[in-house]
Amino acid sequence: MKIVYFSLTGQTRRFVKKLALSSYEINPANPFEEIHEPYILIVPTYDSEVTEVVNDFIDYKSNRTNLKGVAGGGNRNFADLYIYTAKDIARDYQTPLLFDFEFNGTTEDVENFKKVVSEIDIKANN
Ligand SMILES: Cc1cc2nc3c(=O)[nH]c(=O)nc-3n(C[C@H](O)[C@H](O)[C@H](O)COP(=O)(O)O)c2cc1C
């Protein structure tokens, strides 16, 4: 399972590097890249003007079909707005909200997220 992510200030990128899984970073200057394989999306939380490049990516060619779930990075100080970008994507694209973490994630977040990914891999192979 590939990890596709967006990162504005580098926190999500740091989380993804700690996973040590095959990954692709959405390029905000050109989000129109087809991935050709199943993936889990990880998005930080910002206003929709900032994250619309993620929608552009998902809407491109087969990327919508290959989207298997979404995880959200955020900051709990935002209270009800915590990880709303990932929640909006889960709702709009009818894909499961798999995981959430703050900033670049703790060691425990990394372990737990990797478990979520491997469970999806096992299901996909059965
Ligand atoms: C301007 C701004 C607005 C943000 N709004 C939210 C928010 O509404 N909800 C939330 O959970 N996190 C919010 N955050 C926190 C970021 O999503 C969080 O720090 C994330 O880890 C950043 O990831 P990145 O460095 O990969 O871009 C906001 C951060 C900034 C700078």
The ligand as a Gaussian input file, in Angstrom:
#p B3LYP/6-31G(d) Opt

LIG

0 1
 C       -2.954000      28.545000       9.523000
 C       -3.129000      27.210000      10.161000
 C       -4.386000      26.696000      10.344000
 C       -4.581000      25.428000      10.922000
 N       -5.840000      24.956000      11.124000
 C       -6.024000      23.745000      11.722000
 C       -7.333000      23.243000      11.987000
 O       -8.344000      23.865000      11.695000
 N       -7.452000      22.020000      12.565000
 C       -6.367000      21.260000      12.924000
 O       -6.540000      20.143000      13.428000
 N       -5.102000      21.715000      12.690000
 C       -4.914000      22.938000      12.115000
 N       -3.642000      23.401000      11.886000
 C       -2.503000      22.568000      12.307000
 C       -1.829000      21.829000      11.137000
 O       -2.747000      21.090000      10.366000
 C       -0.794000      20.846000      11.754000
 O        0.213000      21.607000      12.414000
 C       -0.160000      19.936000      10.744000
 O        0.666000      18.996000      11.428000
 C        0.690000      20.674000       9.714000
 O        1.176000      19.766000       8.768000
 P        2.256000      20.172000       7.667000
 O        3.457000      20.748000       8.400000
 O        2.595000      18.871000       7.003000
 O        1.644000      21.169000       6.737000
 C       -3.448000      24.661000      11.316000
 C       -2.158000      25.193000      11.138000
 C       -1.988000      26.451000      10.586000
 C       -0.589000      26.995000      10.432000

